[in-house]
Structures are given as structure tokens and as C-alpha cells.
Amino acid sequence: MKKIIKLMVGVFALGAVLPGQTAAAMGGRVIDEKTNVIVVLVDDQGFGQLPVYSDDYPDEMLLLTKTTERYRCDEQKAKAAAKVCMPNLQKLADNGVTFMNAHVTSPVCGPSRAALLTGRYQQRFGAYDNCDLVKAGLPVSETLLPELFQRAGYRTAMIGKWHVGKRTKTPLPLQTNDYHKNSIAHCIPEHHPLNRGFDYYFGFNSSGTTYYNSPSLFRGFENVKAEGYATDQFTDEAVQFIEESGADPFFVYLAYSAPHIPLEDAAPEKHQRFDTGNPEVDNYYATLAAVDDGLGKICQTLEKRGELENTLIFYLSDNGAVIDSPQPMNGPFRGNKGMFRHGGMHVPMIAHWPAKLKPSRHTPRVASIDVLPTTLAAAGIGLPENLDGVDLVPTLGTNEDAHEAIFWAGPDIMHWSEDNKAFWRDYWEYVTERTDDAPSSPHVAGEASWAVQKGRWLLRCNEVTGAVELFDVCADPGERSEVSAAHSEIVDALRADYKVWAAGLAKPLAWSEEQYERLVK
């Protein structure tokens, strides 16, 4: 009896553990068992360039688009590399939800990221093209995801690529053929992550940066020296932030720059584990292996802290792969980054949260704008009223689409497409200093276009050329058979849906107002 009384006294001395609470591993502290959230965003990873989806499609669909000379190799070897490059992500998928039908709301990175961070179609606040974010920045009138976590008592961190602040550039004395090395890129103070809801920031604010010796890395407001390989450094910063969070719940937005260019410098030897016969392909998949090794390190940290079970991890890409990248590129989908085709908009997306989510492959339609409401709901934080995204958890395990329709509008850009292979050949020659002749791209500017997907139908319209294309993406995910002539009533109905949606769009922050008028006329 004395032993029982002594034990009870010890328990009360430490503090009773109530429902919804857990004893921390050190010091006997008792903390609220709030859900931690990590959003991992990669840059330009195609739907086929990871192991999760490749077994779902035959080779004649998976290897639909032919790549550039730089990344040409035995397609089966490239496919084999993709299947083994990310085992830690595969583990997250096997024990989480794999979204088979996930879309971003823009096929280019700046607007895509703006939508992810707001849970709203980025056109509602004037972001149609990268230039809108570079020249004007994500408006301060918009409430961002970290702000809502911060208000709820979470520690918040932004690590990696920001790219939604109005950019500032300080040219460096030594100029090279690689623009990533030629200036310090940052953003104006009001758009700085520390003024947009983040407690901690380590990263850069530009389209891309060098993987070694980046001139544009900032810790807080201070420009700092790069240390080693950028992907590994981003991982280490995330791990350190998690470890320093102690008993506090945390939100981490980890936006890796991989596998975005520049890819001239090889990833460290510890990530080089491929033998496709083409060192460029090997290095591309090594950049993704570095991301995967980072995921493994983060998960090990969470597991050691006893937090992996109740941490919601989202993994997705900001848009599809560019043509200057290896097979299986965008898998079964036609088109690339910048284009209103599935290759530019249909992205890998995975959610891992063992405490709440059963392993599944979710086939209904979802969107990146759903990440904000889903993570907030998981944390028990109230949702703003002006969202376009929805909490996905109630729809999991059902055949219910999160959205009756998804819309796109802005410039349809061919810069990263098959039509521009010659540019990428010349760019590679130039940036590696095989020539001093700087290439120019005839496809940088895009024409005003829009698209809507509803049910099995994808309608795409170019308001400059008048081209109209309709595809049955259930029967024809590769968009090989255009069927608008046979389904004029579907075209009319989807066009009417688009016009209703487009009535709520704002003028562009920097993109062409003339092109915008074509979209809303």
C-alpha cells in the first residue's frame, strides 16, 4: 500500500497527464498534444520522376514525351533510377495518402506558391505570372498560412525558396554566364517571411539559386555565407528548428530548390547512387535523392522526439517538370511546366499523418489550395471564410471530388516545352561556357489562355489564337485525342462555368493588362 501511495505522489509531483496531453521525453513536462505540420515543396519535379506513381502506367504512356539531348539515355534505366531515387518518400506514401489526381493552380512557381500559401486562387489577388510576384510581390492584404499558425501559438519556420516577395537585386562585381551567380537576390521588407507570419527564415527569394556558394541565402534579414550543398543545408536548418521547438507545436514550410536549375554542379558523392549511362541523368536523380535523404533525416528526428505519429507531412511539387529533364518526366501527361496541360499542372502529392490518416491511394480530384485548410483543420485552427481550398480529410476514403471543377487562367508559356528544345541545348552550351553566345527564347512570353477541368473533361482555350481543345482525361490522360467537335455542348457548358469563375478575378499586379482583358471579356 505504501508503494502505491508513493507512486501516486510521484505522478502528481510531475503533473497529471490529462486526455489530449502527453508527457514530454525530458523533464516530465506535460504538453498539449497539438498536431505539428510540415509542408515540403519541391521545385519542378515531374509526376513520373519519383517512385510512387510509375507502376500505375504502361511505358507507352509513362515515356510519352521525349527529352532533350542533355538528358537522353536508355529510358528503362532512367525509369529504374526514378523508381529507387526516393525510398523515404515511398515509405511516407505507403503509410499515408497518395493523391492520384492532384493539381496546382498555376504551372509556374511564383503563382503556384502564392496559391498554396493563401488557400485561394492566386488570380483573385492579381498573380497570373512569375512577373507578378517578382515585380510586385504577394499582396500584404492576403493572410498567409504561417500567420494563422503563428496566431494559434505555433512556432513557424520558412526554409528554402520563398519567391513570393517583390525582388531586390544587388549585382556582384564578378559576372558569369550563369545568372544565378551574378547578384544577391532578396525582397522588400514588407514581403519578408519574418513579416508574413514566420518566426524563423533561412532561404532565398528568387526563381532559383546555386546549390553551392549561393550569394542569395539569408538567415532572417542577414545575408549569410552558404555552407556546403544547399539541399543538405535546408534539411539541417529544418531539423535544428524542430529540435529547438521543445514542447511547442511547430509549422515548417520547407521549400527545397531541387531539382530546379542550375544543375551544372554535381550533388555530393553520398547522394550519387545511379548508373544510367548518362552522368547528367545520374546527377538529376542525385538531387532528388538528396531531398529524400533529407526527408529521412527529418522523420528520424520526429520519431526520436515521439512526434512522427502526430505530425502531418504534406509533400508536393510546385508544377510539372521542364523538357530539359530526364525520363519519366511528367509520366503519362502531355506538356511541361508553364503549360495548361496536365504535364504542367498535375503534380505528385502525398500526405502522411499516422495518427489520423489510413494508408490509401486517393483518386478523386484535389488541389494544392487544399493544403492550407487541411493543415489548419488538423491543428484545430479555425478556417478563414474566403478560401477556395477545402479540408481534404472528410473526403478521404470516399469517391467525392474535393472540387466540382478546377480553373486556370494566365499565360500559357512554351518556354519549358518541347517547342523550345533548341533553346535548352544552346543554354546548356552557354552556361557551361562552351560558347559565349547567349541564347534567346522565342517562347518566354505566354498568350492569354484559360482551362477548366470538370468531371472527366478538360477544356483549354487560347484567347489570342482562338484555339479550343477538349479532352476526356479519364479515357485519354495523355491528351492525344482532341474531341471538341464531337461535344460542342460540353464546350459551351464549361465555357459558361469559366465565365462565372473569371468574373471574380483581379487585374494583374504586373502582367499584361491587355492580355488580362482577353481572359475576362
N, C-alpha and C positions, 0 to 999 in steps of 0.2 A: 504494500500500500504506500509506504514511504517513497519507493522508487517511482510509482505512478505520480504522486504529488510533486516530486522533484522534477519529473519530466514535464508536467503541466506548467510549472513555474518557469522552466526554461523556455517553453513555447511562448508564454505570454511576455517574457522578457524580450524576445525577438520581435514580437508583434504577431497577432493572429493573421493567418492568410485567409482572406475573405474570397468569396466567389468573384471571378473576373480579375483576380490578382495572382501574382506568382512571386515566390521568394527568389531574389537575385542570387547568383552563384557566389558572390563575395559579400561578406559583412552581414549576411542575414537580412538585407534590406527587402522591403516589400514594395513592389511597384504595380501600377495598373498595367494589365496585360493588353496594351494597345497594339494594334497591328502596325508593324513597320512596313514601309513601302519603298521599293527601288524600281525605277523606270530606266531600263537600259535601251538606249537608242543607238543603232549603228548607222553608218553613212554609206548609202549606195549599194547595200548588199542585195543581190537578186534573190528571187524566190527559189531558184534552183541551186544557189551557192551555199547550201547548208544541208546537213544530213536528213533533216526532219521530213521533207516532202518528196524526196526523189523516188521512193518506191511506189508512189501513187500514180506515176505516169510512165507510159512506154517511151522508149528512146526517140521514136519518131515525133513525139510531142515535146519531150524534155529537151531535146537538142535542136529545137526549131530554128533558132536564129544563129547564123554563122558569125564568128567573132573576127577581130582584126588580126593582122599578121603577127603583131606582138604577142598575142595570147594563143596562137594556133598550136595545137598539139593533138595527139591521139585523144579523141573525145571520150573514149571509155576510161582513159587514165585521168582525165580531168574530172569526169564524173566520180571516179573512185576517190579522188582527193576530196571532193566536196562531201562525200558520204562519211569521211572519217575526220574532217577538219575540226569538228566541234562536238566532242563526246560529252562535255559537261552540259552544253545546251541540249543535246539529245536526252540526257538524263532528266533535265528540267521538263522537257516535253513529255517524256514517258510518265512522269509523275505529276503532270499538270494538264492544262488545257491547250491543245494545239488548234489554233484558229485556221481553218482551211480557206476561208473566204473573207480575209481582212483587207481593208483598203485604207490608203491615206487620201486626204482631201486635196492634195497637190502632188504632182510628180516631180517637184523640185524642192530643195531642202528648206529654204527660209520660210515660205508659206506653210509647208508641211509642219514644221516645228511650231510655228505660231498657232496653228490649229490644235496641236497636241497640248500645248501649254494653256490654252483657253477653254478647250472643250467646245469650241464654236467654229463654224465655217469661217475661215480667215477672210473671205471676201466681205463679210459683214462689217469689217473694220478696215477695208481697203487694201488688203495684202493679196495680190494676184501673182506677183513675180518676185524673184530674188531682189530685184532693184527696189521694191517697196520696203523691204526690211533693211537693206544696206543703206539706202539714201534717207529713209525716214524713221525706220525702227518700229517695233511693235508698240502701238499707242499706249500711253500710260493710263488711259481711260479703261483699258481692259484689265480685269483681275486675273492673275495667273495662278496656276495650280500651287506653287510653293507658298504664295501669300495665304491661301486658305489653310494649308497645313501649319504654317507659322502661327496664325491666329489661334489654332487649336492646341498650341503648346508643343508642337513637334520641332525638333532641330532639323534644319533644312540645308542641303548642300547641292550646288551645281558644279559638276566636274566634267570637263571636256569642251565640246563645241557649243557655243552659245548662238551666234549667228542670227539673232533677232533684235540686236541693238543697232541704232544708227552708227555707222562705222566711222572711226577716225583712223588716219594713216600717217605714220611718221616714216618717210623714206630713209633707208640706210645708205651710208656712203658707198658701199660696195654693191653694185647692181649685177645680177646674173641673168641667165636665160630662164630661170625658174622664179616666177613672180611670188611664190610662197616665201622666198628668202629675202625679198627686196625691201620690206617695210615692217614696222611694228603696227599691227592692226589692233584696234581696241574699239570702244564705243563711248558715246557721250554719257556723263554721269547719271542722268535720269533713267537711262536704259540699262545701267549696270546691274548685274544679277543681285548685288547686295542691296539695291534699291527696288528690286522686284520680288522680294519675298524670300531670298536666300540668306541664311546666316553665314554660309561659307562658299567661297568661289575659288576654283582653280581651273583655268582653261583659257580659251581664246575666242575671239569674236570675228571670224572670217569664214569664207567657204571651206577652206582647208588650211593646213599648216604642215610644215616638215615634221617627219617622225623623229628626227634627231636635230638638236640645236635650233629649235623653233625660236624665232625672235619675238613671237607674239603671245607667249604664255604669261598669265597674270595670276598672282595669288592675292585675292582681294583687289585692291586698286594698284598694287605694285607689280611692275613688270619684272619678272624673275627669270633666271637662267634655267634652261632645260637641263634635266638630269637623266641621261640615258634615253631609252626608247619611249616615245610619248604614250603609247598604249599601256605599257607596263607602269609608267608613272601615274597615269589616270587611275589604274587599278589600285596602286599603292595609296593614292590620296583617298579613294573611296574606303578602303579597308581601315585606314587611320581614322577617318571621320566616324565610321561605325564603332570602332573600338573606343573612341573618345566620347561617345554618346552616353556611356554609362547606363543609367537606368532610364534615360529619357527616350521616348519614341522618336524615330527619325524618318525623314523622307530624303531620298537621294535620287537626283536626276543625273545619271551617268551617260553622257553623250560621247561615245567613242568616235574618233575621226576615221577609223578604219571602216571599210577598205578604200576610202576616198583617196584620190591622188593628193600629193606626189608619192609614187611608189618606186622611185629610182633607187633609193637606198634599201638594202635588204634588211628584213626583220632579223633580230638576234638569232644566233645559231640554235638556241634552246627551243625556238618555235619552228625551225626548219625541219620538217619531217615528211616531205613529199618528194616524189621522183616521177614526174610526168614526162620527162624528156625535154621540158621547156622550163628554164630557170625562172622566167617571168611568171609562169603559172604557179610554180612551186612557191615563189615569194608571195604572190597574191593570197594563196591559201594559208601561208605562214602568218600573214597579217590577221587573218580571221582566227587562226589557232591562238594568236596572242590574246585576242578578245576572249576566246574560250578559256584559256588558262586563267585569265582574269576572273571570269565567272566562277571557275572552280575555287579560286582563292577566296572570293567573296563568300561563297557558300560554306566553305570550311570555317571562315571566321564566324558566320552566323550560327553554324552548328556548334562550334565551340562555346559560344555565348548562350546556347539554348534558345536561339531566336529564329532558326530556319523554318520551323513549323508555322510560326505566325508572322512571317514576312511575305508580303505579296510582291512578287517579282514579275514585271512585265518586260518582255524582250520584243523589239520590232525594229524594222528599218524605216528610214525616213522617206524612201522612194525606191524604185527599181534600179537595177544595175545599168551601167553605161555599156555601150557597144564595145568599148576598149576594156574588156574584162573577160575572164575565161568562162568556158562552159562549166556547168549547165546554165549559166547566166540567169535569165528570168524564167527558166523552166518551160512550161507549156504555153507561156503567154507571149504574144507578139508585141513588139515595141520595147522601148527602153525609157530610162529616166528622161523627164521633160515632156513625155507624150501622154495624151489622153487615151492610151491603150492600157490593157491590163498589165503589160510588161512594165509600165511606168507607175501604176497605181496599186496593183495587187501585191501585197508585201507579206513576208513572214511575220507572224505574231504569236507569242506564247505567253501564257500566264501560269505561274507556279505559286501555290498557296495551300500547302498540305492541310492546314487547319480547317479549310472551308471548301476547297475545290477537289472534286474527284477527277482522276485521270480520264481524259476524253479527247476525241477529235471532233471539234465543233464545226459543222458545215454551213449553218446559216450565216447570212451577211452581217459583218460588223465593220466598224471604222475606228481609225486612230483617235477621233474625237471622243470615243467612249472610254478612253483610258482615264481621263480626269474624273468623270462621275463615278466610275467603278472603283478607283482608288480612294476617293473621298468617302464613298459609302462603306467601303471596307474598314476605314478608320473611324466610322461613326460620325463623320462631319457632314453637316447639312449642305445640300447642293444649291448653288445659285439658280435663279429662275430663268435665266436667259440662255441656257445651254442648248446646243444641238445634239450633243452626245448623250448617251443613256448608260445607266448602270447595267453591266452585262450579266452580273451574277444571276438575277432572276430568270434569264432566258437560257442559261446553260442547262443542258440535258433536255432541251426542247427542240423543236424544228422551227421555232419562231425567229424570223429575221429581226435584228435589233432596229433596223431602219427599213421602212417600206421602199424607200428609194435613197440613193446617194447621188450627189450632184458635184460637178466640176465646172470651173469657168476660169478663163485666163488665156495666156499664150500657150499654144501647142508648139513646143520647141523641138526641133530636129537636131540640135547641136550634139546630143549624145547618142544619135541613132545610126542605123545602117547607112543612111544617106550621107553621113559625114565621115565615113571611114578614112577618106583621103586626108582629112584634117588631122585625125588622130595619128596617122602614120607620120605626117610632117611634124606634128607637135612632139612626138617621141624623138624624132631626129634632132629637133631644135633644143629641147630641154636637156638632152644628153650631150649637147654641144658637138654633134656630128655635122651640124650646119649652123650658120649664123642667120639664116633666112627665117624670120619669124613668120609662122603660118597665120592665115586669117580664115575665119569660119564664115561661110555664107548663110549659116543656119542659127546664128546667135539669137536674133530677134524672132519671136514667135507671132503667129497670127491669132487673132481673137477667135477662140473656139470654146465649145462647151460640150458636156456629156452628162448623161443621166443613165443610171442603171436601176431598173425596177423589175422585180421578178426575174425572169430568165433573159430579159432584153437589155442590151446596151446600145444606146443611140448616141452618136457622135456627130457634131455639126461644126463646120468651119464657116464663120460668118464673113470671111474675106473672099473665099473661093465659091461659097455656096454649096460645098460638098456635104452630102448627108450619107451616113453609113449606119446600118442597123445590123446587129449581130445577136444570135441566140447563143449566149455564152455558156449555157448548160450543155447544149449539144456541140458547141464549137468554141471552146475556151481559147483556142489559138487565133480566133478572129480571121479565119480563112475564107468564109463564105458570107458575103455581104447580101442581105435579103430585104432591103428597104422597099424595092419594087413590089415584092410579094406581100408586104404587110404595111400598106400605107396608113391603115387605121391605127396601128401601133405607133408609127412615127408621129402622127397627129396627136395622139394621146400623151406621149412622152414629151413632145414639144410644149404642150399645154402645161404639163407638170413643171417643166423647166421655167416657163414664163412666170408662174406663180412664185417659184422659189427666187428667181432673179429679181423680182420686184423689191426684195429686201436687201439688195447689195449696195455697198457704199462705193463712192468714187475711189479710184486707186490713189494710194499715197504718193506714188512716183511713176508708176507705169502709164502708158499712153491713155489719155482720156478719150481720144478718138476711138481707139480700139475698145475701150470700156463701153462707149455708147453703142457699139455694134452688139455687145452682149446683152444689153438691157432694152433694146429698141422693141 
